[in-house]
Amino acid sequence: MARSRAPSHPFLNRPAAIATTALRSGLAAALLLATGCPDPEADDPSNGSLTAMSSLGEGGTETGDESTDAGPGSDPTTDPETQGEESSGNPTTSDTSETMGEPCEAEAEVCDGLDNDCDGIPDNGNPGGAAPCDTAMPGACGAGETACEGGAIACLPLARAEAEACNGIDDDCDGTVDEEVPGAGEPCDTAVPGVCATGSTACQEGAIACAAALAPSDELCDALDNDCDGAVDEDNAGGGAACDTGLLGVCGVGAESCVEGALQCSANVAPSPETCNGVDDNCDGATDEVAHGICDTGVPLQTGCDLCVDAVCAADPFCCTNGWDSICVGRVETSCGQADCIDADCAHLVCETGVALTGSCHPCVANICAVDPFCCNNEWDLLCIGRVTSVCGLTCGS
C-alpha cells in the first residue's frame, strides 16, 4: 500500500524560509556597508539581488510562489509572522542604497566654501592663503597676506593702524607719514649761532630733531646775525650808498653805514686842520682860513694861504714853524707893508674907522694928523684910513 504523504500547511515551512532570507539579506547588507558601495540594482529581483534571494527556501532551493504555498485565502502581507520579520530592524538592500548616497571623491581643498577633500570641513587649511598681496590701503596697512574667508580669497593687512610715531612710516594708515608725532613741537636750542639758534623739535627723516625756526638769510643792518655765521651786521650790512651828512666842508659828503643796528649817513672824511688847498678841511664852513689873524699871536701860521704870512715867514721862519708871536705881528707892517696890525697904544686899528687917534700912538698916525688934523681932533674916518696908504705907504687889508 502506497504511503500517503502528510498534508503540509502553507505556514509549516514559513519560519525557516523567512529566517534564511533574513540572514542572507543581513549578510549582503553588511557586505555592502563594508565596501561602501550600494547595489545599484538592489530593487531588481531579476538580477539575483537580495530581494530575489528572499524567494529561496532553506538550503538554497526555490520555494516558489508563496501565494500558492500559503494555500487558498492566505495573504503574506497580512501574515503576522511576515510582518514581524519585516519590521525586525534589519536593513534591506533598498534601504541601504538610499541612505548611503553617491560616494565622495576626494580632491585638493580649494577656497570655495565646499568640502573638496571629503574630511567634513569646508575650506580647511586656508587654501589659497598665506601669499603676499597689496591691500590697497595706505601706509603700514598696505602690505597684506591672502586668506580664505567665506569661500573667497581676501587680502588681509599684516599690520593694523596704530598711533603715529616718528619712524618714517605711516603708522595710522591715513596717507601721511610722521604727522603730529609725540615729542614734536617742543622749544629747543639748535646750537647754531644767530637767528638760527631758536628752534622746536620736529620729526625729520624718522627721528626727532631740533629744527631752527628761521633759516639763514642775507645779513641786514638790524643788530642780528641774520646769516647765522656768528657775526652781527658784518661787512657794513645794507650800507654803502652815497648820502649827504648835512655837515659843512669836506664832511658833507658821506655814505650809508650800519652803526649799532641802524643805517646812518657817515662822512667819508673826518675834519682835519685847515690847509691852503681850496677846501674846508676842518668843516667849519670857511675855506683856507688861517688858525688866527695875522695881528693875533698864537700857533704857527701856514704858508700858501696868505701872501703876508708868506712874506713874514720868509723873513722869520719861526713864525710858521714854532709860533706867531708879537715879533711876527710887527713884521706884518715891515714885511708886508700893511697897517692892519698898527694899534699899539692907539684907540683902534688905523685901518678901522672910529674915534680920533692921537699922534703919539704910532708914527703913521702922527704923520696923517700933521697932514689932516681932523683925524686927530674930530674922528678917524675913511679919509683918514685912505691917508694910511698915501701918507704912510702902507695898505689896509691883504
C-alpha positions in Angstrom: 0.0 0.0 0.0 1.4 3.3 -1.0 2.3 5.6 1.7 0.3 8.7 1.9 2.1 12.0 2.2 1.1 14.0 5.2 -0.6 17.2 4.1 1.6 20.2 4.6 0.2 23.5 5.8 1.4 26.6 3.9 2.8 28.0 7.1 4.7 25.0 8.3 8.0 25.8 6.5 7.5 29.6 6.5 9.5 30.4 9.6 12.6 28.7 8.3 12.4 30.4 4.9 11.9 33.8 6.5 14.9 33.2 8.8 17.1 32.1 5.9 16.1 35.1 3.8 16.7 37.5 6.7 20.1 36.0 7.3 21.1 36.3 3.7 19.8 39.8 3.5 21.7 40.9 6.6 25.0 39.4 5.3 24.5 41.1 2.0 23.7 44.4 3.6 26.7 44.2 5.9 29.0 43.4 2.9 27.6 46.4 1.0 28.2 48.6 4.0 31.8 47.4 4.5 32.7 48.1 0.9 30.8 51.5 0.9 29.2 50.6 -2.3 25.4 50.4 -2.6 24.0 47.9 -5.0 22.6 49.9 -7.9 20.4 47.0 -8.9 19.1 46.1 -5.4 15.5 46.8 -6.4 15.6 44.5 -9.4 14.5 40.9 -8.5 15.6 39.6 -11.9 19.4 40.1 -11.3 19.9 37.9 -8.3 19.8 40.7 -5.7 18.9 40.3 -2.1 15.3 40.8 -2.9 15.5 38.0 -5.3 17.3 35.8 -2.8 14.5 36.2 -0.4 12.4 33.9 -2.5 14.8 30.9 -1.9 13.9 28.4 0.7 16.1 26.7 3.2 19.1 25.1 1.5 19.0 27.5 -1.4 16.1 25.8 -3.1 13.4 27.9 -4.6 10.2 27.9 -2.6 8.0 29.0 -5.4 5.2 31.4 -5.2 4.3 32.0 -1.6 0.8 32.9 -2.5 0.5 29.4 -3.9 2.2 27.7 -1.0 0.2 29.5 1.5 -2.8 28.0 0.2 -6.1 29.4 -0.7 -7.1 32.6 1.0 -3.7 33.4 2.6 -2.1 36.9 2.2 1.5 37.2 3.1 1.3 40.9 3.6 -1.2 40.4 6.4 0.6 37.5 7.9 1.6 38.4 11.5 4.8 36.4 11.2 5.8 38.0 8.0 5.0 41.5 9.3 7.1 40.7 12.4 10.1 39.6 10.3 9.9 42.6 8.0 9.8 45.0 10.9 12.6 43.4 12.9 15.0 46.4 12.0 17.3 44.6 9.6 18.0 46.9 6.6 17.0 45.9 3.2 19.0 46.4 0.1 16.8 49.3 -0.9 17.2 51.0 2.4 21.0 50.7 2.4 21.3 52.2 -1.1 19.1 55.2 -0.3 20.9 56.1 3.0 24.5 55.9 1.6 24.0 58.3 -1.4 26.7 58.8 -4.1 30.3 58.1 -3.0 32.6 61.2 -2.1 35.6 61.6 -4.4 38.3 63.4 -2.5 40.1 66.3 -4.3 42.5 69.0 -3.2 40.8 71.6 -1.0 40.2 74.9 -2.7 38.6 78.2 -1.3 35.0 77.8 -2.5 33.0 77.1 0.7 32.9 73.3 -0.1 34.5 70.2 1.5 36.6 69.3 -1.5 38.8 66.8 0.3 35.9 64.9 2.0 37.1 65.4 5.5 33.9 67.0 6.7 35.4 70.6 7.0 34.9 73.1 4.2 38.0 75.2 3.2 40.1 73.8 6.0 43.9 74.5 5.8 43.3 78.1 4.5 43.5 77.0 0.8 45.0 79.8 -1.4 46.1 81.8 1.6 49.5 82.9 3.1 50.5 84.6 -0.2 51.8 88.2 -0.2 49.3 90.8 -1.5 48.6 94.5 -1.6 45.6 95.6 0.4 45.4 99.0 -1.5 45.4 100.7 1.9 48.0 103.5 2.7 51.0 103.2 4.9 51.8 100.3 7.1 48.4 98.7 6.2 49.3 98.3 2.6 51.3 95.0 2.9 49.0 92.0 3.3 48.6 88.3 3.0 45.9 86.3 1.3 43.4 84.3 3.4 40.4 82.1 2.6 37.3 83.8 4.2 33.7 82.9 3.5 34.6 80.8 0.5 36.7 83.6 -1.2 40.3 84.8 -1.2 40.7 88.0 0.7 43.8 90.2 1.2 44.3 91.0 4.9 46.7 93.6 6.2 49.7 92.3 8.1 49.7 95.3 10.4 46.8 97.3 11.9 46.6 101.0 12.1 48.4 102.4 15.2 49.2 105.7 16.8 51.6 107.6 14.6 55.3 107.5 15.7 58.4 109.3 14.4 59.8 106.4 12.3 59.4 107.3 8.7 56.2 105.1 8.4 52.6 105.9 8.0 51.6 104.1 11.2 48.0 105.2 11.3 47.4 104.4 7.7 46.0 107.8 6.8 48.3 108.5 3.9 50.6 110.9 5.8 54.0 110.0 7.3 55.1 111.1 10.7 52.4 113.8 11.3 51.7 115.0 14.8 54.0 112.6 16.5 54.8 112.6 20.2 57.8 114.7 21.1 57.4 117.2 18.3 56.7 120.9 18.8 58.8 121.4 21.9 61.1 124.5 22.2 64.8 123.7 21.7 68.3 125.1 21.0 69.8 124.2 17.6 73.3 125.1 18.8 73.6 127.2 15.6 74.5 130.9 16.1 72.4 133.9 15.3 68.7 133.8 14.5 69.1 130.1 13.7 69.6 129.3 17.4 65.9 129.2 18.4 64.0 126.1 17.2 61.4 123.5 18.1 61.5 119.7 17.9 60.3 118.1 14.8 60.2 114.7 13.2 62.8 114.7 10.4 63.7 111.6 8.4 62.2 109.3 11.0 63.8 110.9 14.1 63.1 113.8 16.5 65.5 116.7 15.8 65.7 120.4 16.7 64.7 122.4 13.7 65.5 126.1 13.5 62.6 128.5 13.5 64.4 130.7 11.0 66.7 129.8 8.1 69.9 131.7 7.4 69.3 134.8 5.2 71.3 137.8 3.8 72.8 139.9 6.6 70.7 143.0 7.4 71.5 146.1 9.5 69.4 145.1 12.5 71.9 144.1 15.2 71.1 140.4 14.5 73.2 137.6 13.0 70.9 137.0 10.1 73.2 134.7 8.2 74.0 132.6 11.3 77.8 132.9 10.9 78.4 134.2 14.4 79.0 137.9 13.3 76.4 140.7 13.6 75.9 143.3 10.9 79.3 142.5 9.4 80.6 144.0 6.2 78.6 147.1 6.7 75.3 145.2 6.1 72.9 147.2 4.0 75.3 150.2 3.7 77.5 151.8 1.0 75.0 154.1 -0.7 76.1 157.8 -1.2 74.4 160.3 1.1 74.6 163.9 2.4 75.6 164.1 6.0 74.4 167.7 6.4 77.8 168.8 7.7 80.0 171.6 6.2 83.1 171.3 4.1 84.6 168.0 3.2 82.4 166.4 5.9 79.3 166.9 3.9 79.8 164.0 1.5 79.1 160.6 3.1 77.9 157.1 2.6 75.3 154.9 4.4 76.9 152.8 7.1 75.5 150.3 9.6 76.0 151.6 13.1 74.6 149.8 16.1 71.9 148.1 14.1 70.8 151.1 12.1 71.8 152.8 8.8 73.1 156.3 9.1 75.0 158.7 6.8 78.6 158.9 7.8 81.1 161.4 6.4 83.7 159.9 4.1 86.3 162.3 5.5 86.7 163.4 9.1 87.6 167.0 10.0 91.3 167.9 9.8 93.3 171.1 10.4 92.8 173.6 7.7 95.3 173.7 4.9 95.6 176.1 1.9 94.0 173.7 -0.6 90.8 175.4 -1.6 88.8 173.0 0.7 87.1 173.5 4.0 89.3 170.9 5.7 88.1 171.5 9.3 84.4 171.5 8.2 83.7 174.9 9.8 82.2 176.5 6.7 85.3 178.6 5.9 87.9 177.7 3.2 91.6 178.0 3.7 91.2 180.2 6.7 94.2 180.6 9.0 94.4 179.4 12.5 94.2 183.0 13.8 94.5 186.6 12.4 97.9 187.9 11.5 97.5 190.6 14.1 97.0 188.0 16.8 99.6 185.9 18.5 99.2 182.1 18.6 100.1 178.9 16.8 102.3 179.0 13.7 100.5 180.0 10.6 100.8 178.1 7.3 102.3 179.3 4.2 100.4 179.3 1.0 97.2 180.8 2.3 98.1 184.5 2.7 100.7 186.5 0.9 101.6 188.5 4.0 102.1 185.3 6.0 104.3 184.0 3.3 106.3 187.3 3.5 106.6 187.2 7.3 107.7 183.5 7.4 110.2 184.1 4.6 111.7 186.9 6.7 111.3 184.9 10.0 110.6 181.1 9.6 110.0 180.9 13.3 106.5 182.4 12.7 105.4 179.4 10.6 107.2 176.6 12.5 107.1 177.5 16.2 104.6 180.2 16.9 103.2 183.5 15.7 104.4 185.9 18.4 104.4 189.7 18.7 107.5 190.0 16.5 105.7 188.1 13.8 102.8 190.6 14.3 105.2 193.5 13.9 106.6 192.1 10.7 103.1 192.4 9.1 103.9 196.1 8.8 107.5 195.8 7.9 107.4 192.7 5.7 104.0 193.1 4.2 103.6 196.9 4.2 100.2 196.5 5.9 98.9 198.7 8.6 96.3 196.2 9.7 98.1 195.4 12.9 99.0 199.0 13.9 97.3 199.8 17.1 100.0 199.9 19.8 98.6 202.5 22.1 96.0 203.7 19.7 92.3 203.5 20.5 91.8 201.3 17.5 93.5 200.0 14.3 94.4 202.6 11.8 92.6 200.6 9.1 89.3 200.9 11.0 87.1 203.9 11.5 86.5 205.2 15.0 87.3 208.0 17.4 90.1 210.4 16.7 93.5 209.0 17.3 96.5 210.7 18.9 99.7 211.2 17.0 101.7 209.7 19.8 100.2 206.2 19.5 102.1 205.5 16.2 104.4 207.3 13.8 101.9 206.7 10.9 99.1 208.4 12.9 101.3 211.4 13.7 102.2 211.8 10.0 98.5 211.6 9.0 97.4 214.1 11.7 100.1 216.5 10.5 98.5 216.5 7.1 94.9 216.2 8.2 94.4 217.4 11.8 90.7 216.4 11.6 91.8 212.8 12.1 93.3 213.6 15.5 90.8 216.3 16.6 87.5 215.1 15.4 87.3 211.4 14.3 89.2 208.8 12.3 87.0 208.5 9.2 87.5 206.8 5.8 89.6 209.7 4.6 92.0 209.1 7.4 92.2 205.4 6.5 92.9 206.4 2.9 95.8 208.5 4.1 97.4 205.4 5.6 98.5 204.5 2.0 99.1 208.0 0.7 101.0 209.3 3.7 102.5 206.2 5.3 102.9 204.0 2.3 101.1 201.1 3.9 97.9 199.2 2.9 94.9 198.2 4.8 93.8 194.6 4.2 95.6 191.8 2.4 
